[in-house]
Amino acid sequence: MYPPGFRTWVNVEGLSDRLDGRVRPGHFRGVVTVVLKLLEIVQPRKAFFGRKDAQQARLVRQMARDLHLDTEIVVCPIVREPDGLAMSSRNTYLSAEERSAAPVLHRALDGARRAIERGERDALRLVATMREVVATEPLAQPDYAEIVDTETLEPLTRVRGSCLALVAARIGRAHLIDNLLIEEREGRVQTEL
């Protein structure tokens, strides 16, 4: 994929440098470049990405649109373990003790979801709720908790339109991420973990 002398990279401006891009500088430059190369080689009609990696899926959708790719980018629901932990290859890095701590991310998002169902729309309060839950787990080193617009990934002060509650933490050597999709339609708010 990267022959000797390789010098060309793809960067999605304004979406790559926040959230996971802030925690893992340069990560998305590599991801988007290799995805573009694979899509160009294989030329699929559709490519499927998981919503667990919401920022990555958003970057790939933007890249495909900006570069007029014929591939339709399909974002699939999060698949979870029975205790709520989002399935990920990163979970294999967790020791037994770390694995039992990892569902704290799901509990943080579930706390935000329950607050939304009770009528909370202040994003800063929801972020505080997520951070408080993550802080209850001694093995979790928080990276971020934010409520962002699904398209711009810009932080929001209020839940409105289509947005994401995102949470990330390092547990052991694994950087774990998870999110909650929040959609306001006709005055009603729906959530999807």
PyMOL commands that place a pseudoatom at each C-alpha (Angstrom):
pseudoatom trace, name=CA, resn=MET, resi=1, chain=A, elem=C, hetatm=0, pos=[0.000, 0.000, 0.000]
pseudoatom trace, name=CA, resn=TYR, resi=2, chain=A, elem=C, hetatm=0, pos=[2.892, 2.369, 0.669]
pseudoatom trace, name=CA, resn=PRO, resi=3, chain=A, elem=C, hetatm=0, pos=[5.695, 1.798, -1.839]
pseudoatom trace, name=CA, resn=PRO, resi=4, chain=A, elem=C, hetatm=0, pos=[9.157, 3.287, -1.271]
pseudoatom trace, name=CA, resn=GLY, resi=5, chain=A, elem=C, hetatm=0, pos=[9.052, 7.041, -1.772]
pseudoatom trace, name=CA, resn=PHE, resi=6, chain=A, elem=C, hetatm=0, pos=[5.310, 7.347, -0.973]
pseudoatom trace, name=CA, resn=ARG, resi=7, chain=A, elem=C, hetatm=0, pos=[4.475, 11.013, -0.306]
pseudoatom trace, name=CA, resn=THR, resi=8, chain=A, elem=C, hetatm=0, pos=[0.755, 11.496, -0.930]
pseudoatom trace, name=CA, resn=TRP, resi=9, chain=A, elem=C, hetatm=0, pos=[-1.731, 11.725, 1.932]
pseudoatom trace, name=CA, resn=VAL, resi=10, chain=A, elem=C, hetatm=0, pos=[-5.416, 12.587, 2.165]
pseudoatom trace, name=CA, resn=ASN, resi=11, chain=A, elem=C, hetatm=0, pos=[-6.589, 14.895, 4.941]
pseudoatom trace, name=CA, resn=VAL, resi=12, chain=A, elem=C, hetatm=0, pos=[-10.187, 15.934, 5.607]
pseudoatom trace, name=CA, resn=GLU, resi=13, chain=A, elem=C, hetatm=0, pos=[-9.802, 19.518, 6.830]
pseudoatom trace, name=CA, resn=GLY, resi=14, chain=A, elem=C, hetatm=0, pos=[-11.852, 20.617, 9.824]
pseudoatom trace, name=CA, resn=LEU, resi=15, chain=A, elem=C, hetatm=0, pos=[-12.970, 17.104, 10.800]
pseudoatom trace, name=CA, resn=SER, resi=16, chain=A, elem=C, hetatm=0, pos=[-9.670, 15.301, 11.442]
pseudoatom trace, name=CA, resn=ASP, resi=17, chain=A, elem=C, hetatm=0, pos=[-8.179, 17.468, 14.167]
pseudoatom trace, name=CA, resn=ARG, resi=18, chain=A, elem=C, hetatm=0, pos=[-10.759, 17.109, 16.946]
pseudoatom trace, name=CA, resn=LEU, resi=19, chain=A, elem=C, hetatm=0, pos=[-11.951, 14.284, 19.219]
pseudoatom trace, name=CA, resn=ASP, resi=20, chain=A, elem=C, hetatm=0, pos=[-9.866, 11.211, 18.324]
pseudoatom trace, name=CA, resn=GLY, resi=21, chain=A, elem=C, hetatm=0, pos=[-7.754, 13.328, 15.969]
pseudoatom trace, name=CA, resn=ARG, resi=22, chain=A, elem=C, hetatm=0, pos=[-6.729, 15.476, 18.927]
pseudoatom trace, name=CA, resn=VAL, resi=23, chain=A, elem=C, hetatm=0, pos=[-5.905, 12.398, 21.032]
pseudoatom trace, name=CA, resn=ARG, resi=24, chain=A, elem=C, hetatm=0, pos=[-4.174, 10.556, 18.168]
pseudoatom trace, name=CA, resn=PRO, resi=25, chain=A, elem=C, hetatm=0, pos=[-2.551, 13.192, 15.899]
pseudoatom trace, name=CA, resn=GLY, resi=26, chain=A, elem=C, hetatm=0, pos=[-2.085, 12.027, 12.303]
pseudoatom trace, name=CA, resn=HIS, resi=27, chain=A, elem=C, hetatm=0, pos=[-4.263, 8.930, 12.789]
pseudoatom trace, name=CA, resn=PHE, resi=28, chain=A, elem=C, hetatm=0, pos=[-7.018, 9.986, 10.412]
pseudoatom trace, name=CA, resn=ARG, resi=29, chain=A, elem=C, hetatm=0, pos=[-4.609, 11.075, 7.696]
pseudoatom trace, name=CA, resn=GLY, resi=30, chain=A, elem=C, hetatm=0, pos=[-3.478, 7.455, 7.492]
pseudoatom trace, name=CA, resn=VAL, resi=31, chain=A, elem=C, hetatm=0, pos=[-7.002, 6.022, 7.802]
pseudoatom trace, name=CA, resn=VAL, resi=32, chain=A, elem=C, hetatm=0, pos=[-8.531, 8.169, 5.074]
pseudoatom trace, name=CA, resn=THR, resi=33, chain=A, elem=C, hetatm=0, pos=[-5.568, 7.621, 2.750]
pseudoatom trace, name=CA, resn=VAL, resi=34, chain=A, elem=C, hetatm=0, pos=[-5.667, 3.825, 3.039]
pseudoatom trace, name=CA, resn=VAL, resi=35, chain=A, elem=C, hetatm=0, pos=[-9.475, 3.752, 2.720]
pseudoatom trace, name=CA, resn=LEU, resi=36, chain=A, elem=C, hetatm=0, pos=[-9.266, 5.831, -0.477]
pseudoatom trace, name=CA, resn=LYS, resi=37, chain=A, elem=C, hetatm=0, pos=[-6.577, 3.521, -1.875]
pseudoatom trace, name=CA, resn=LEU, resi=38, chain=A, elem=C, hetatm=0, pos=[-8.652, 0.419, -1.070]
pseudoatom trace, name=CA, resn=LEU, resi=39, chain=A, elem=C, hetatm=0, pos=[-11.834, 1.903, -2.545]
pseudoatom trace, name=CA, resn=GLU, resi=40, chain=A, elem=C, hetatm=0, pos=[-9.981, 2.832, -5.720]
pseudoatom trace, name=CA, resn=ILE, resi=41, chain=A, elem=C, hetatm=0, pos=[-8.443, -0.642, -6.027]
pseudoatom trace, name=CA, resn=VAL, resi=42, chain=A, elem=C, hetatm=0, pos=[-11.602, -2.647, -5.260]
pseudoatom trace, name=CA, resn=GLN, resi=43, chain=A, elem=C, hetatm=0, pos=[-14.191, -0.186, -6.679]
pseudoatom trace, name=CA, resn=PRO, resi=44, chain=A, elem=C, hetatm=0, pos=[-17.105, -1.493, -4.549]
pseudoatom trace, name=CA, resn=ARG, resi=45, chain=A, elem=C, hetatm=0, pos=[-20.637, -0.151, -5.004]
pseudoatom trace, name=CA, resn=LYS, resi=46, chain=A, elem=C, hetatm=0, pos=[-20.976, 0.052, -1.210]
pseudoatom trace, name=CA, resn=ALA, resi=47, chain=A, elem=C, hetatm=0, pos=[-18.541, 0.157, 1.712]
pseudoatom trace, name=CA, resn=PHE, resi=48, chain=A, elem=C, hetatm=0, pos=[-19.730, -0.458, 5.264]
pseudoatom trace, name=CA, resn=PHE, resi=49, chain=A, elem=C, hetatm=0, pos=[-18.366, 1.313, 8.344]
pseudoatom trace, name=CA, resn=GLY, resi=50, chain=A, elem=C, hetatm=0, pos=[-19.495, 0.951, 11.957]
pseudoatom trace, name=CA, resn=ARG, resi=51, chain=A, elem=C, hetatm=0, pos=[-21.017, 3.869, 13.844]
pseudoatom trace, name=CA, resn=LYS, resi=52, chain=A, elem=C, hetatm=0, pos=[-18.843, 2.962, 16.844]
pseudoatom trace, name=CA, resn=ASP, resi=53, chain=A, elem=C, hetatm=0, pos=[-16.091, 4.778, 14.961]
pseudoatom trace, name=CA, resn=ALA, resi=54, chain=A, elem=C, hetatm=0, pos=[-18.409, 7.718, 14.261]
pseudoatom trace, name=CA, resn=GLN, resi=55, chain=A, elem=C, hetatm=0, pos=[-15.674, 10.238, 13.481]
pseudoatom trace, name=CA, resn=GLN, resi=56, chain=A, elem=C, hetatm=0, pos=[-13.938, 7.843, 11.099]
pseudoatom trace, name=CA, resn=ALA, resi=57, chain=A, elem=C, hetatm=0, pos=[-17.238, 7.109, 9.321]
pseudoatom trace, name=CA, resn=ARG, resi=58, chain=A, elem=C, hetatm=0, pos=[-17.924, 10.848, 9.018]
pseudoatom trace, name=CA, resn=LEU, resi=59, chain=A, elem=C, hetatm=0, pos=[-14.457, 11.502, 7.568]
pseudoatom trace, name=CA, resn=VAL, resi=60, chain=A, elem=C, hetatm=0, pos=[-14.789, 8.687, 5.033]
pseudoatom trace, name=CA, resn=ARG, resi=61, chain=A, elem=C, hetatm=0, pos=[-18.252, 9.935, 3.954]
pseudoatom trace, name=CA, resn=GLN, resi=62, chain=A, elem=C, hetatm=0, pos=[-16.843, 13.445, 3.470]
pseudoatom trace, name=CA, resn=MET, resi=63, chain=A, elem=C, hetatm=0, pos=[-13.823, 12.164, 1.540]
pseudoatom trace, name=CA, resn=ALA, resi=64, chain=A, elem=C, hetatm=0, pos=[-16.043, 10.045, -0.743]
pseudoatom trace, name=CA, resn=ARG, resi=65, chain=A, elem=C, hetatm=0, pos=[-18.326, 13.022, -1.403]
pseudoatom trace, name=CA, resn=ASP, resi=66, chain=A, elem=C, hetatm=0, pos=[-15.509, 15.531, -1.939]
pseudoatom trace, name=CA, resn=LEU, resi=67, chain=A, elem=C, hetatm=0, pos=[-13.615, 13.256, -4.333]
pseudoatom trace, name=CA, resn=HIS, resi=68, chain=A, elem=C, hetatm=0, pos=[-16.756, 12.117, -6.214]
pseudoatom trace, name=CA, resn=LEU, resi=69, chain=A, elem=C, hetatm=0, pos=[-16.233, 8.428, -5.485]
pseudoatom trace, name=CA, resn=ASP, resi=70, chain=A, elem=C, hetatm=0, pos=[-18.832, 6.051, -6.899]
pseudoatom trace, name=CA, resn=THR, resi=71, chain=A, elem=C, hetatm=0, pos=[-18.847, 4.017, -3.680]
pseudoatom trace, name=CA, resn=GLU, resi=72, chain=A, elem=C, hetatm=0, pos=[-21.805, 4.531, -1.330]
pseudoatom trace, name=CA, resn=ILE, resi=73, chain=A, elem=C, hetatm=0, pos=[-20.605, 4.777, 2.273]
pseudoatom trace, name=CA, resn=VAL, resi=74, chain=A, elem=C, hetatm=0, pos=[-23.036, 2.953, 4.580]
pseudoatom trace, name=CA, resn=VAL, resi=75, chain=A, elem=C, hetatm=0, pos=[-22.814, 3.505, 8.338]
pseudoatom trace, name=CA, resn=CYS, resi=76, chain=A, elem=C, hetatm=0, pos=[-23.963, 0.460, 10.337]
pseudoatom trace, name=CA, resn=PRO, resi=77, chain=A, elem=C, hetatm=0, pos=[-25.294, 0.315, 13.920]
pseudoatom trace, name=CA, resn=ILE, resi=78, chain=A, elem=C, hetatm=0, pos=[-23.010, -0.431, 16.847]
pseudoatom trace, name=CA, resn=VAL, resi=79, chain=A, elem=C, hetatm=0, pos=[-22.832, -4.096, 17.830]
pseudoatom trace, name=CA, resn=ARG, resi=80, chain=A, elem=C, hetatm=0, pos=[-22.508, -4.621, 21.575]
pseudoatom trace, name=CA, resn=GLU, resi=81, chain=A, elem=C, hetatm=0, pos=[-21.490, -7.306, 24.033]
pseudoatom trace, name=CA, resn=PRO, resi=82, chain=A, elem=C, hetatm=0, pos=[-24.207, -8.365, 26.542]
pseudoatom trace, name=CA, resn=ASP, resi=83, chain=A, elem=C, hetatm=0, pos=[-22.809, -5.890, 29.121]
pseudoatom trace, name=CA, resn=GLY, resi=84, chain=A, elem=C, hetatm=0, pos=[-23.055, -3.007, 26.642]
pseudoatom trace, name=CA, resn=LEU, resi=85, chain=A, elem=C, hetatm=0, pos=[-19.388, -2.758, 25.612]
pseudoatom trace, name=CA, resn=ALA, resi=86, chain=A, elem=C, hetatm=0, pos=[-19.130, -1.845, 21.936]
pseudoatom trace, name=CA, resn=MET, resi=87, chain=A, elem=C, hetatm=0, pos=[-17.508, -4.702, 20.016]
pseudoatom trace, name=CA, resn=SER, resi=88, chain=A, elem=C, hetatm=0, pos=[-14.049, -3.783, 18.766]
pseudoatom trace, name=CA, resn=SER, resi=89, chain=A, elem=C, hetatm=0, pos=[-10.773, -5.460, 17.894]
pseudoatom trace, name=CA, resn=ARG, resi=90, chain=A, elem=C, hetatm=0, pos=[-9.262, -3.167, 20.542]
pseudoatom trace, name=CA, resn=ASN, resi=91, chain=A, elem=C, hetatm=0, pos=[-11.090, -5.156, 23.242]
pseudoatom trace, name=CA, resn=THR, resi=92, chain=A, elem=C, hetatm=0, pos=[-8.585, -7.993, 22.747]
pseudoatom trace, name=CA, resn=TYR, resi=93, chain=A, elem=C, hetatm=0, pos=[-5.914, -5.773, 24.343]
pseudoatom trace, name=CA, resn=LEU, resi=94, chain=A, elem=C, hetatm=0, pos=[-7.824, -5.739, 27.650]
pseudoatom trace, name=CA, resn=SER, resi=95, chain=A, elem=C, hetatm=0, pos=[-6.855, -7.936, 30.593]
pseudoatom trace, name=CA, resn=ALA, resi=96, chain=A, elem=C, hetatm=0, pos=[-9.739, -9.642, 32.446]
pseudoatom trace, name=CA, resn=GLU, resi=97, chain=A, elem=C, hetatm=0, pos=[-9.797, -6.830, 35.027]
pseudoatom trace, name=CA, resn=GLU, resi=98, chain=A, elem=C, hetatm=0, pos=[-9.674, -4.137, 32.324]
pseudoatom trace, name=CA, resn=ARG, resi=99, chain=A, elem=C, hetatm=0, pos=[-12.410, -5.901, 30.345]
pseudoatom trace, name=CA, resn=SER, resi=100, chain=A, elem=C, hetatm=0, pos=[-14.718, -5.763, 33.371]
pseudoatom trace, name=CA, resn=ALA, resi=101, chain=A, elem=C, hetatm=0, pos=[-13.976, -2.024, 33.691]
pseudoatom trace, name=CA, resn=ALA, resi=102, chain=A, elem=C, hetatm=0, pos=[-14.557, -1.233, 30.001]
pseudoatom trace, name=CA, resn=PRO, resi=103, chain=A, elem=C, hetatm=0, pos=[-18.398, -1.061, 30.060]
pseudoatom trace, name=CA, resn=VAL, resi=104, chain=A, elem=C, hetatm=0, pos=[-18.024, 2.209, 31.982]
pseudoatom trace, name=CA, resn=LEU, resi=105, chain=A, elem=C, hetatm=0, pos=[-18.160, 3.950, 28.579]
pseudoatom trace, name=CA, resn=HIS, resi=106, chain=A, elem=C, hetatm=0, pos=[-21.558, 2.412, 27.868]
pseudoatom trace, name=CA, resn=ARG, resi=107, chain=A, elem=C, hetatm=0, pos=[-22.767, 3.337, 31.363]
pseudoatom trace, name=CA, resn=ALA, resi=108, chain=A, elem=C, hetatm=0, pos=[-21.647, 6.934, 30.779]
pseudoatom trace, name=CA, resn=LEU, resi=109, chain=A, elem=C, hetatm=0, pos=[-23.611, 7.124, 27.534]
pseudoatom trace, name=CA, resn=ASP, resi=110, chain=A, elem=C, hetatm=0, pos=[-26.589, 5.401, 29.119]
pseudoatom trace, name=CA, resn=GLY, resi=111, chain=A, elem=C, hetatm=0, pos=[-26.538, 8.038, 31.871]
pseudoatom trace, name=CA, resn=ALA, resi=112, chain=A, elem=C, hetatm=0, pos=[-26.692, 10.752, 29.211]
pseudoatom trace, name=CA, resn=ARG, resi=113, chain=A, elem=C, hetatm=0, pos=[-29.486, 8.878, 27.394]
pseudoatom trace, name=CA, resn=ARG, resi=114, chain=A, elem=C, hetatm=0, pos=[-31.574, 8.625, 30.581]
pseudoatom trace, name=CA, resn=ALA, resi=115, chain=A, elem=C, hetatm=0, pos=[-31.041, 12.342, 31.291]
pseudoatom trace, name=CA, resn=ILE, resi=116, chain=A, elem=C, hetatm=0, pos=[-32.203, 13.180, 27.764]
pseudoatom trace, name=CA, resn=GLU, resi=117, chain=A, elem=C, hetatm=0, pos=[-35.295, 11.025, 28.250]
pseudoatom trace, name=CA, resn=ARG, resi=118, chain=A, elem=C, hetatm=0, pos=[-36.019, 13.048, 31.413]
pseudoatom trace, name=CA, resn=GLY, resi=119, chain=A, elem=C, hetatm=0, pos=[-35.864, 16.222, 29.306]
pseudoatom trace, name=CA, resn=GLU, resi=120, chain=A, elem=C, hetatm=0, pos=[-32.269, 17.416, 29.715]
pseudoatom trace, name=CA, resn=ARG, resi=121, chain=A, elem=C, hetatm=0, pos=[-31.074, 19.323, 26.640]
pseudoatom trace, name=CA, resn=ASP, resi=122, chain=A, elem=C, hetatm=0, pos=[-28.079, 21.217, 28.074]
pseudoatom trace, name=CA, resn=ALA, resi=123, chain=A, elem=C, hetatm=0, pos=[-25.058, 19.589, 26.426]
pseudoatom trace, name=CA, resn=LEU, resi=124, chain=A, elem=C, hetatm=0, pos=[-22.676, 20.777, 29.135]
pseudoatom trace, name=CA, resn=ARG, resi=125, chain=A, elem=C, hetatm=0, pos=[-24.735, 19.003, 31.812]
pseudoatom trace, name=CA, resn=LEU, resi=126, chain=A, elem=C, hetatm=0, pos=[-24.855, 15.850, 29.700]
pseudoatom trace, name=CA, resn=VAL, resi=127, chain=A, elem=C, hetatm=0, pos=[-21.080, 15.980, 29.212]
pseudoatom trace, name=CA, resn=ALA, resi=128, chain=A, elem=C, hetatm=0, pos=[-20.655, 16.419, 32.977]
pseudoatom trace, name=CA, resn=THR, resi=129, chain=A, elem=C, hetatm=0, pos=[-22.841, 13.347, 33.535]
pseudoatom trace, name=CA, resn=MET, resi=130, chain=A, elem=C, hetatm=0, pos=[-20.694, 11.264, 31.181]
pseudoatom trace, name=CA, resn=ARG, resi=131, chain=A, elem=C, hetatm=0, pos=[-17.464, 12.461, 32.803]
pseudoatom trace, name=CA, resn=GLU, resi=132, chain=A, elem=C, hetatm=0, pos=[-18.787, 11.717, 36.296]
pseudoatom trace, name=CA, resn=VAL, resi=133, chain=A, elem=C, hetatm=0, pos=[-19.644, 8.144, 35.330]
pseudoatom trace, name=CA, resn=VAL, resi=134, chain=A, elem=C, hetatm=0, pos=[-16.248, 7.520, 33.687]
pseudoatom trace, name=CA, resn=ALA, resi=135, chain=A, elem=C, hetatm=0, pos=[-14.539, 8.978, 36.782]
pseudoatom trace, name=CA, resn=THR, resi=136, chain=A, elem=C, hetatm=0, pos=[-16.108, 6.213, 38.907]
pseudoatom trace, name=CA, resn=GLU, resi=137, chain=A, elem=C, hetatm=0, pos=[-13.874, 3.644, 37.194]
pseudoatom trace, name=CA, resn=PRO, resi=138, chain=A, elem=C, hetatm=0, pos=[-10.289, 3.746, 38.558]
pseudoatom trace, name=CA, resn=LEU, resi=139, chain=A, elem=C, hetatm=0, pos=[-8.874, 1.889, 35.543]
pseudoatom trace, name=CA, resn=ALA, resi=140, chain=A, elem=C, hetatm=0, pos=[-10.296, 4.394, 33.039]
pseudoatom trace, name=CA, resn=GLN, resi=141, chain=A, elem=C, hetatm=0, pos=[-8.166, 7.362, 32.020]
pseudoatom trace, name=CA, resn=PRO, resi=142, chain=A, elem=C, hetatm=0, pos=[-10.622, 9.712, 30.263]
pseudoatom trace, name=CA, resn=ASP, resi=143, chain=A, elem=C, hetatm=0, pos=[-9.665, 11.156, 26.879]
pseudoatom trace, name=CA, resn=TYR, resi=144, chain=A, elem=C, hetatm=0, pos=[-12.836, 13.127, 26.113]
pseudoatom trace, name=CA, resn=ALA, resi=145, chain=A, elem=C, hetatm=0, pos=[-16.591, 13.359, 26.503]
pseudoatom trace, name=CA, resn=GLU, resi=146, chain=A, elem=C, hetatm=0, pos=[-18.479, 15.661, 24.133]
pseudoatom trace, name=CA, resn=ILE, resi=147, chain=A, elem=C, hetatm=0, pos=[-21.806, 16.366, 22.476]
pseudoatom trace, name=CA, resn=VAL, resi=148, chain=A, elem=C, hetatm=0, pos=[-21.221, 17.278, 18.818]
pseudoatom trace, name=CA, resn=ASP, resi=149, chain=A, elem=C, hetatm=0, pos=[-23.139, 17.952, 15.619]
pseudoatom trace, name=CA, resn=THR, resi=150, chain=A, elem=C, hetatm=0, pos=[-23.130, 14.785, 13.469]
pseudoatom trace, name=CA, resn=GLU, resi=151, chain=A, elem=C, hetatm=0, pos=[-22.062, 16.642, 10.319]
pseudoatom trace, name=CA, resn=THR, resi=152, chain=A, elem=C, hetatm=0, pos=[-19.575, 19.250, 11.527]
pseudoatom trace, name=CA, resn=LEU, resi=153, chain=A, elem=C, hetatm=0, pos=[-18.394, 17.420, 14.675]
pseudoatom trace, name=CA, resn=GLU, resi=154, chain=A, elem=C, hetatm=0, pos=[-18.441, 20.841, 16.341]
pseudoatom trace, name=CA, resn=PRO, resi=155, chain=A, elem=C, hetatm=0, pos=[-19.281, 20.853, 20.061]
pseudoatom trace, name=CA, resn=LEU, resi=156, chain=A, elem=C, hetatm=0, pos=[-22.844, 21.858, 20.914]
pseudoatom trace, name=CA, resn=THR, resi=157, chain=A, elem=C, hetatm=0, pos=[-24.181, 23.674, 23.950]
pseudoatom trace, name=CA, resn=ARG, resi=158, chain=A, elem=C, hetatm=0, pos=[-27.683, 22.216, 23.506]
pseudoatom trace, name=CA, resn=VAL, resi=159, chain=A, elem=C, hetatm=0, pos=[-29.038, 18.961, 22.148]
pseudoatom trace, name=CA, resn=ARG, resi=160, chain=A, elem=C, hetatm=0, pos=[-30.666, 19.819, 18.833]
pseudoatom trace, name=CA, resn=GLY, resi=161, chain=A, elem=C, hetatm=0, pos=[-31.075, 18.299, 15.396]
pseudoatom trace, name=CA, resn=SER, resi=162, chain=A, elem=C, hetatm=0, pos=[-28.838, 15.298, 14.857]
pseudoatom trace, name=CA, resn=CYS, resi=163, chain=A, elem=C, hetatm=0, pos=[-25.951, 15.001, 17.292]
pseudoatom trace, name=CA, resn=LEU, resi=164, chain=A, elem=C, hetatm=0, pos=[-23.652, 12.513, 18.955]
pseudoatom trace, name=CA, resn=ALA, resi=165, chain=A, elem=C, hetatm=0, pos=[-22.661, 12.028, 22.559]
pseudoatom trace, name=CA, resn=LEU, resi=166, chain=A, elem=C, hetatm=0, pos=[-19.106, 10.694, 22.371]
pseudoatom trace, name=CA, resn=VAL, resi=167, chain=A, elem=C, hetatm=0, pos=[-16.899, 9.292, 25.084]
pseudoatom trace, name=CA, resn=ALA, resi=168, chain=A, elem=C, hetatm=0, pos=[-13.354, 7.911, 24.970]
pseudoatom trace, name=CA, resn=ALA, resi=169, chain=A, elem=C, hetatm=0, pos=[-10.966, 6.588, 27.581]
pseudoatom trace, name=CA, resn=ARG, resi=170, chain=A, elem=C, hetatm=0, pos=[-7.765, 4.633, 27.821]
pseudoatom trace, name=CA, resn=ILE, resi=171, chain=A, elem=C, hetatm=0, pos=[-8.116, 1.413, 29.777]
pseudoatom trace, name=CA, resn=GLY, resi=172, chain=A, elem=C, hetatm=0, pos=[-4.806, -0.376, 30.020]
pseudoatom trace, name=CA, resn=ARG, resi=173, chain=A, elem=C, hetatm=0, pos=[-3.186, -0.047, 26.616]
pseudoatom trace, name=CA, resn=ALA, resi=174, chain=A, elem=C, hetatm=0, pos=[-6.516, 0.155, 24.751]
pseudoatom trace, name=CA, resn=HIS, resi=175, chain=A, elem=C, hetatm=0, pos=[-7.987, 3.455, 23.601]
pseudoatom trace, name=CA, resn=LEU, resi=176, chain=A, elem=C, hetatm=0, pos=[-11.736, 2.754, 23.726]
pseudoatom trace, name=CA, resn=ILE, resi=177, chain=A, elem=C, hetatm=0, pos=[-14.446, 4.866, 22.123]
pseudoatom trace, name=CA, resn=ASP, resi=178, chain=A, elem=C, hetatm=0, pos=[-18.237, 4.759, 22.086]
pseudoatom trace, name=CA, resn=ASN, resi=179, chain=A, elem=C, hetatm=0, pos=[-21.140, 7.012, 21.198]
pseudoatom trace, name=CA, resn=LEU, resi=180, chain=A, elem=C, hetatm=0, pos=[-24.839, 7.655, 21.433]
pseudoatom trace, name=CA, resn=LEU, resi=181, chain=A, elem=C, hetatm=0, pos=[-26.777, 8.944, 18.414]
pseudoatom trace, name=CA, resn=ILE, resi=182, chain=A, elem=C, hetatm=0, pos=[-29.308, 11.624, 19.377]
pseudoatom trace, name=CA, resn=GLU, resi=183, chain=A, elem=C, hetatm=0, pos=[-31.912, 12.787, 16.857]
pseudoatom trace, name=CA, resn=GLU, resi=184, chain=A, elem=C, hetatm=0, pos=[-34.531, 15.447, 17.367]
pseudoatom trace, name=CA, resn=ARG, resi=185, chain=A, elem=C, hetatm=0, pos=[-37.530, 15.061, 15.074]
pseudoatom trace, name=CA, resn=GLU, resi=186, chain=A, elem=C, hetatm=0, pos=[-40.782, 16.966, 15.247]
pseudoatom trace, name=CA, resn=GLY, resi=187, chain=A, elem=C, hetatm=0, pos=[-40.056, 18.108, 18.788]
pseudoatom trace, name=CA, resn=ARG, resi=188, chain=A, elem=C, hetatm=0, pos=[-39.217, 14.582, 20.004]
pseudoatom trace, name=CA, resn=VAL, resi=189, chain=A, elem=C, hetatm=0, pos=[-35.757, 13.331, 20.811]
pseudoatom trace, name=CA, resn=GLN, resi=190, chain=A, elem=C, hetatm=0, pos=[-34.769, 9.756, 19.994]
pseudoatom trace, name=CA, resn=THR, resi=191, chain=A, elem=C, hetatm=0, pos=[-31.554, 8.083, 21.069]
pseudoatom trace, name=CA, resn=GLU, resi=192, chain=A, elem=C, hetatm=0, pos=[-29.701, 5.039, 19.762]
pseudoatom trace, name=CA, resn=LEU, resi=193, chain=A, elem=C, hetatm=0, pos=[-26.883, 3.402, 21.707]
for i in range(1, 193): cmd.bond("trace and resi %d" % i, "trace and resi %d" % (i + 1))
show_as sticks, trace
zoom trace
